[in-house]
Amino acid sequence: RKEHGSPVQMKHHGSGRAGGLQTTESGNLAEVTRQKQPTREGTAQTADVKGKIIEFLWYLKKQGKSKDTILQRKYMIGTLVKFGANIFDPESVKDAIARYPNWEISSKGIAVQCYNNFIEFLGLSWKPPKYRPAEKLPFIPLEKELDTLIHSCGKVVGTFLQGLKDTGADPGELAALKWIDVNLQSKTVAINHPVKGHNARILKVSDEFLRRIKTLSKRNDGRIFTNAKTMVSNFIHQRKRKAREYGNPRLLQTTFRTFRHWKGTTEYHKTHDVYHVKKLLGHKRLTSTEIYINLEQAVFTEENDEFHVKAVQTLDEACKLIEVGFEYVTDMKAYKVFRKRK
């Protein structure tokens, strides 16, 4: 490609036959757009593209990428092809990503990441565009709004939501939970299939969750739930119905991941211990947890800062206060002072 007004050679990738069109930098945009029609099925070029994508997916598998990562790469590269991008031409891919109408900035950024892997696979290089979405805090609902959704969904999805509320686990982690991971005696579940960037961990669950899972049918694969994606449609239907019934549009903003954000925010509010929240959510890096400090400050700004205060002298008395939620404040003369928010 030559700069400063030189002709630009635009190859036609939609018909499956060789051909080209001479245009200039200031040429008719509509003329150029007609060049980028999606590749038609059944052409020799379509077969070449599909074959190369299959090779790419096998390359990712050999690199040890997770199943979810491979599926994401497959979807993104396939979408670029459907939108008329020549995946062997980085400039064509840049154009497709920029013009794709249904992608938010964050989705465009993911598409760039996926194409980075494809370029590496081809042994080529490119200068990737930069898409940085504006930072915004996730929506945090009221606990009663989460409970409304839990009780309105069916047996399986309702149980799944209760588990999300109890553990703050990523939806993919909880969906991978097996019966062998549940300890009824200690009332815990083991997250043995953490998603990328998370640690395995053991988490406390409520009696309500344990009661609910006992009513579920046993699956042949040993898992308690089906894939999280298959439960979404039921959840969306019930969410819409309850939002209409209660006249509460806030319910429509609640997703499976919202339960995790709620758990992280409320746990930080209870403890003000960012390391506790990091361990609970399974974060590998503390920077991933720090968002809940801002969320807690935003959500609980109007809370009444009144406390119950207790002063004790013995270790036994101090332990009993801690067990019921009091936190240590200071020593005063012969006493240890504790407080708990009213």
Helices and strands as residue ranges (DSSP letters): E 8-11, E 20-23, H 29-35, H 44-62, H 67-82, H 90-99, H 105-122, H 143-152, H 155-167, H 171-175, G 179-181, E 182-183, E 188-191, E 201-204, H 207-213, H 228-246, G 249-253, H 256-271, H 274-281, H 286-289, H 291-299, E 307-312, H 315-323, E 327-332, E 335-341
